[in-house]
Amino acid sequence: MNRLILITIFALSTILTEGQPVKIIFDTDMESDVDDVGALAMLHGFADAGEAEILGTISSSLNPWSAPVIDVINTYFGRPDLTIGNVKTKGVYRNSSYAKTISEMYPQDIGLGERAPDATRIYREILSSQPDTSVVIVTVGYLTNLSYLLQTQPDQYSALNGMELVKRKVKRLVCMGGRYPLQLDPAKWGNFKPDPEAIRHVAGQWPTQIIFTTGGDFSNAIHTGTILFTDKAEKGNPVTEAYRIFLRGWNRDYHHSSDLIAVYVAVRGHEPYFRLQTEGYFHIFEDGTQVWRFAPDRPSQHIIGEFAEGVDLADVAADFDNLLIRGFG
């Protein structure tokens, strides 16, 4: 096949896929912090706008109220039948200020996380049914499920093992966690340090592109959620109520945007707000602390921990806030 034919095929493929919704699997801990709630609301906003197709929503937390909160949000935004999976064996349990309350206040039929099917089975079932290199996984929680996925064996859904299935079906992983350029505090908060073995495995073995989005001062600079407490948001919605519960005592009506950044990047990419660092790789230490090393380069790993030049943070926050309420009503 000559070069001209290859270029023509590529151009035709681009035309056919342009404007198609991004196929997303959303993996969240949905317990210790409330930005997971905002991130899932944003993802539903993207889906309502035709920019994303939500294939599944998965909990990486052993907190039994994590999966039902996911179900509450999916139900509220008109997608009550979205598949929900939950980590089943070794995993992380953390308390939540809002999860049990939200699960009991709003309609959901999953009950508790124990009733949700195993996350790895859901991953394999969804991925096997999708076109090759078509799925974007965005994880805003622990990497436990993805580590287990890579270790799975052939089953009724696919003759491929986990590594082979991911390599064939997943376009990229957008992974929220860590700090740029480094985080050496061993305290077990964040998404990496509660299950360091999982993030070390995924960062070292994931067979397609990874874009890491980071927290800390970077995500703290984007104040989102204020719009939830205005008349632009539908009254009595679970997203506002979760933020209200979580922010009680903080004397503010906004929060950081760590998980929201990851969803934005998964659907729209890093432009126009963020700078993509393409050289280097995330070195994860045994305790889950990390440093971005600029050499040697790993072409499959990118990271976002800085804003693009000239970005107005108020514009970013306004865009995110509008996406938070896009699906309301």
C-alpha positions as CSV (number, residue, x, y, z in Angstrom):
1,M,0.0,0.0,0.0
2,N,1.6,3.3,-1.1
3,R,2.0,6.4,1.0
4,L,-0.8,8.4,-0.8
5,I,-3.3,5.6,-0.1
6,L,-2.3,5.5,3.5
7,I,-2.7,9.3,3.8
8,T,-6.1,9.2,2.1
9,I,-7.3,6.4,4.5
10,F,-6.1,8.4,7.5
11,A,-7.8,11.6,6.3
12,L,-11.1,9.7,5.7
13,S,-10.9,8.1,9.1
14,T,-10.4,11.5,10.7
15,I,-13.5,12.9,8.9
16,L,-15.6,10.0,9.9
17,T,-14.7,10.1,13.6
18,E,-14.6,13.9,14.0
19,G,-17.5,15.1,16.1
20,Q,-18.3,11.6,17.5
21,P,-18.8,11.4,21.3
22,V,-15.8,10.2,23.3
23,K,-16.4,6.7,24.7
24,I,-15.7,6.9,28.5
25,I,-15.4,4.5,31.4
26,F,-15.4,6.5,34.6
27,D,-13.6,5.0,37.6
28,T,-14.0,6.8,41.0
29,D,-13.6,6.3,44.7
30,M,-16.6,8.5,45.4
31,E,-16.2,8.8,49.1
32,S,-13.4,10.8,50.8
33,D,-13.7,14.0,48.6
34,V,-16.7,15.6,46.9
35,D,-14.9,16.5,43.6
36,D,-15.8,13.0,42.4
37,V,-19.4,14.0,42.5
38,G,-18.7,17.1,40.5
39,A,-16.6,15.1,38.0
40,L,-19.4,12.7,37.4
41,A,-21.9,15.5,37.0
42,M,-19.6,17.2,34.5
43,L,-19.3,13.9,32.6
44,H,-23.1,13.7,32.4
45,G,-23.1,17.3,31.1
46,F,-20.7,16.3,28.4
47,A,-22.9,13.3,27.5
48,D,-26.0,15.5,27.4
49,A,-24.1,17.8,24.9
50,G,-23.2,14.9,22.7
51,E,-19.5,15.1,23.5
52,A,-19.2,11.9,25.5
53,E,-20.8,8.5,25.6
54,I,-20.7,7.0,29.2
55,L,-20.0,3.2,28.8
56,G,-19.8,2.4,32.5
57,T,-19.3,3.9,36.0
58,I,-17.1,2.0,38.4
59,S,-16.2,2.3,42.1
60,S,-12.6,1.7,43.3
61,S,-13.7,2.0,47.0
62,L,-14.8,-0.6,49.5
63,N,-17.0,2.0,51.2
64,P,-20.4,0.4,50.6
65,W,-22.0,3.8,49.9
66,S,-19.7,4.7,47.1
67,A,-21.5,2.7,44.4
68,P,-25.0,3.9,45.5
69,V,-23.9,7.5,45.2
70,I,-22.8,6.8,41.6
71,D,-26.2,5.3,41.0
72,V,-27.9,8.4,42.5
73,I,-26.1,10.7,40.2
74,N,-26.6,8.5,37.1
75,T,-30.3,8.2,37.9
76,Y,-30.7,11.9,38.6
77,F,-29.2,12.8,35.2
78,G,-31.5,10.4,33.4
79,R,-29.2,7.4,33.0
80,P,-30.4,5.0,35.7
81,D,-29.4,1.9,33.8
82,L,-25.7,2.8,33.4
83,T,-23.6,-0.2,34.4
84,I,-21.9,0.1,37.8
85,G,-19.0,-2.1,38.9
86,N,-17.2,-2.2,42.3
87,V,-13.9,-3.4,43.5
88,K,-14.4,-6.7,45.4
89,T,-11.3,-8.1,46.9
90,K,-8.2,-6.2,48.1
91,G,-9.1,-2.5,48.1
92,V,-9.2,0.8,50.0
93,Y,-11.9,1.8,52.5
94,R,-12.3,5.4,53.5
95,N,-15.0,7.2,55.4
96,S,-17.2,9.7,53.6
97,S,-19.1,12.7,55.0
98,Y,-21.7,12.6,52.3
99,A,-22.0,9.2,50.7
100,K,-24.5,7.5,53.1
101,T,-26.7,10.6,53.3
102,I,-26.9,11.1,49.6
103,S,-27.6,7.4,49.0
104,E,-30.5,7.5,51.4
105,M,-31.9,10.8,50.2
106,Y,-32.2,10.2,46.5
107,P,-33.5,7.4,44.2
108,Q,-31.0,4.6,43.5
109,D,-31.6,0.8,43.2
110,I,-28.2,-0.7,43.6
111,G,-28.5,-0.7,47.4
112,L,-24.9,-1.1,48.6
113,G,-21.6,-1.6,46.8
114,E,-21.6,-5.3,47.7
115,R,-24.5,-5.8,45.2
116,A,-22.6,-4.3,42.3
117,P,-20.9,-6.7,40.0
118,D,-17.1,-7.1,40.1
119,A,-15.3,-4.2,38.5
120,T,-12.9,-6.3,36.5
121,R,-15.8,-8.3,35.0
122,I,-17.5,-5.1,34.0
123,Y,-14.3,-3.7,32.4
124,R,-13.8,-6.9,30.4
125,E,-17.5,-7.0,29.3
126,I,-17.5,-3.3,28.2
127,L,-14.1,-3.3,26.5
128,S,-14.7,-6.5,24.6
129,S,-17.8,-5.0,23.0
130,Q,-16.2,-1.8,21.8
131,P,-14.3,-1.0,18.6
132,D,-10.5,-1.2,18.8
133,T,-8.7,1.8,20.2
134,S,-11.9,3.6,20.9
135,V,-12.3,3.8,24.7
136,V,-10.9,6.4,27.1
137,I,-10.7,5.4,30.7
138,V,-10.7,8.2,33.2
139,T,-9.8,7.3,36.8
140,V,-10.3,9.8,39.6
141,G,-9.8,7.3,42.5
142,Y,-7.5,4.4,43.4
143,L,-5.9,2.3,40.7
144,T,-6.9,-1.0,42.2
145,N,-9.4,-1.9,39.5
146,L,-7.1,-1.1,36.7
147,S,-4.3,-3.2,38.2
148,Y,-6.7,-6.1,38.5
149,L,-7.8,-5.6,35.0
150,L,-4.3,-5.9,33.6
151,Q,-4.0,-9.3,35.5
152,T,-7.2,-10.8,34.2
153,Q,-7.2,-14.0,32.0
154,P,-9.4,-14.8,29.0
155,D,-13.0,-15.4,29.8
156,Q,-16.5,-15.5,28.2
157,Y,-16.1,-11.9,27.0
158,S,-12.8,-12.1,25.3
159,A,-10.0,-14.6,24.4
160,L,-7.5,-11.9,25.3
161,N,-5.9,-11.5,28.6
162,G,-6.1,-8.1,30.4
163,M,-3.0,-6.6,29.0
164,E,-4.0,-7.6,25.5
165,L,-7.5,-6.4,25.9
166,V,-6.5,-3.0,27.1
167,K,-3.9,-2.6,24.4
168,R,-6.5,-3.4,21.7
169,K,-9.5,-1.5,23.0
170,V,-8.2,1.5,25.1
171,K,-7.1,4.6,23.3
172,R,-5.8,6.3,26.5
173,L,-6.0,6.4,30.2
174,V,-6.5,9.8,31.9
175,C,-5.4,9.3,35.5
176,M,-5.9,11.9,38.2
177,G,-3.4,11.6,41.0
178,G,-0.1,12.8,42.4
179,R,1.6,16.2,42.2
180,Y,3.7,17.9,39.6
181,P,6.7,17.9,39.6
182,L,6.8,15.8,42.8
183,Q,5.1,14.7,46.0
184,L,7.3,13.1,48.7
185,D,4.9,13.4,51.7
186,P,4.3,9.8,52.8
187,A,0.9,10.7,54.5
188,K,-1.7,8.3,53.0
189,W,-4.0,10.8,51.3
190,G,-4.6,11.3,47.6
191,N,-5.3,8.6,45.0
192,F,-1.9,6.9,44.8
193,K,-0.7,6.3,48.4
194,P,-3.6,4.3,49.8
195,D,-2.9,1.5,47.2
196,P,0.7,2.2,46.1
197,E,1.1,-1.3,44.7
198,A,-1.7,-0.7,42.2
199,I,-0.4,2.7,40.9
200,R,3.2,1.3,40.6
201,H,1.8,-1.6,38.5
202,V,-0.4,0.5,36.3
203,A,2.2,3.2,35.7
204,G,4.8,0.6,34.9
205,Q,2.8,-1.8,32.7
206,W,-0.1,0.1,31.1
207,P,0.1,-0.7,27.4
208,T,-1.4,2.5,25.9
209,Q,-1.0,6.2,26.5
210,I,-1.4,7.6,30.0
211,I,-2.1,11.3,30.7
212,F,-1.7,12.1,34.4
213,T,-3.6,15.1,35.7
214,T,-2.5,16.4,39.1
215,G,-3.7,18.0,42.3
216,G,-2.3,20.3,44.8
217,D,-1.8,24.0,44.2
218,F,-2.6,23.4,40.5
219,S,-6.1,22.1,40.9
220,N,-6.7,24.3,44.0
221,A,-6.4,27.3,41.7
222,I,-9.7,26.5,39.9
223,H,-12.6,27.2,42.3
224,T,-15.6,25.3,41.2
225,G,-19.0,24.5,42.7
226,T,-20.2,28.0,43.5
227,I,-22.8,27.8,40.7
228,L,-24.4,24.9,42.5
229,F,-25.7,27.2,45.2
230,T,-27.3,29.7,42.8
231,D,-30.6,29.7,41.0
232,K,-28.9,28.4,37.9
233,A,-28.8,24.9,39.5
234,E,-32.0,22.9,39.9
235,K,-33.2,23.0,43.5
236,G,-32.9,19.8,45.5
237,N,-30.3,18.1,43.3
238,P,-27.9,15.6,44.8
239,V,-24.8,17.3,43.5
240,T,-25.5,20.5,45.4
241,E,-26.5,18.6,48.5
242,A,-23.2,16.6,48.4
243,Y,-21.2,19.8,48.1
244,R,-23.2,21.4,50.9
245,I,-22.5,18.5,53.2
246,F,-18.8,18.3,52.4
247,L,-18.2,22.0,52.6
248,R,-20.0,22.4,55.9
249,G,-17.7,24.2,58.3
250,W,-15.3,25.3,55.5
251,N,-17.0,28.7,55.3
252,R,-16.9,28.7,51.6
253,D,-19.1,27.7,48.6
254,Y,-16.4,26.4,46.3
255,H,-14.0,23.5,46.1
256,H,-10.9,22.5,44.1
257,S,-11.2,20.9,40.7
258,S,-8.8,17.9,40.7
259,D,-11.2,15.3,39.4
260,L,-13.0,17.8,37.1
261,I,-9.8,18.5,35.3
262,A,-9.3,14.8,34.5
263,V,-12.9,14.5,33.1
264,Y,-12.4,17.7,31.0
265,V,-9.1,16.4,29.6
266,A,-10.6,12.9,28.9
267,V,-13.4,14.5,26.8
268,R,-11.9,17.6,25.3
269,G,-8.1,17.2,25.6
270,H,-5.8,19.6,27.4
271,E,-6.4,22.7,25.2
272,P,-7.0,25.6,25.6
273,Y,-6.4,25.7,29.4
274,F,-3.6,23.3,30.2
275,R,0.0,22.6,29.3
276,L,0.8,19.0,28.3
277,Q,4.3,17.8,29.4
278,T,5.2,15.1,27.0
279,E,8.8,14.4,28.0
280,G,9.6,12.2,30.9
281,Y,7.7,9.8,33.1
282,F,6.1,9.4,36.6
283,H,8.4,7.5,38.9
284,I,6.3,6.0,41.7
285,F,8.1,5.0,44.9
286,E,7.1,2.0,47.0
287,D,5.0,4.2,49.4
288,G,3.1,5.8,46.5
289,T,5.0,9.1,46.6
290,Q,6.1,10.2,43.2
291,V,8.3,12.4,41.1
292,W,8.2,13.4,37.4
293,R,11.5,12.5,35.9
294,F,12.4,14.3,32.7
295,A,14.7,11.5,31.6
296,P,14.7,8.9,30.3
297,D,11.6,9.7,28.3
298,R,8.6,7.3,28.1
299,P,6.6,8.4,25.1
300,S,3.4,6.8,26.4
301,Q,3.3,9.0,29.5
302,H,2.3,12.6,29.6
303,I,1.4,14.9,32.5
304,I,-0.7,18.0,33.1
305,G,0.4,20.1,36.1
306,E,0.6,23.6,34.7
307,F,-1.7,26.0,32.9
308,A,-1.2,27.2,29.4
309,E,0.3,30.6,29.0
310,G,-2.1,33.5,29.5
311,V,-5.0,31.4,30.9
312,D,-7.5,33.3,33.0
313,L,-8.4,31.0,35.9
314,A,-11.7,32.7,36.3
315,D,-12.6,31.6,32.7
316,V,-11.6,28.0,33.5
317,A,-13.7,28.0,36.6
318,A,-16.7,29.5,34.8
319,D,-16.4,26.8,32.0
320,F,-16.3,24.0,34.6
321,D,-19.2,25.4,36.6
322,N,-21.3,25.7,33.5
323,L,-20.6,22.0,32.7
324,L,-21.6,21.1,36.2
325,I,-25.1,22.3,35.7
326,R,-25.5,21.5,32.0
327,G,-27.5,18.4,32.6
328,F,-29.9,19.9,35.3
329,G,-33.5,20.2,34.4
